[in-house]
Amino acid sequence: MFEFDQDAVDALLVDSAKFRRLHDKYSALKSKVHDCNAKEVPLDQFGLETLKKEKLLLKDQMAVMIKEYRQVQA
């Protein structure tokens, strides 16, 4: 995730509690989706799609924060 913006991610993880919360929740959801896809955690298709949408929303929110960080740093 955000491989090209790793320096911004690292800075935001240190400087922004909100970004840290989003990142932690995103990581937890990513792990849960992986486990569901690997059939380690049973979940119906609707539940899995809901998790994926929530994960994508978090990623979008972090992307906005990274973009704003880049604009301030420019």
Secondary structure, 3 states (H helix, E strand, C coil): CCHHHHHHHHHHHHHCHHHHHHHHHHHHHHHHHHHHHCCCCCCCHHHHHHHHHHHHHHHHHHHHHHHHHHHHHC
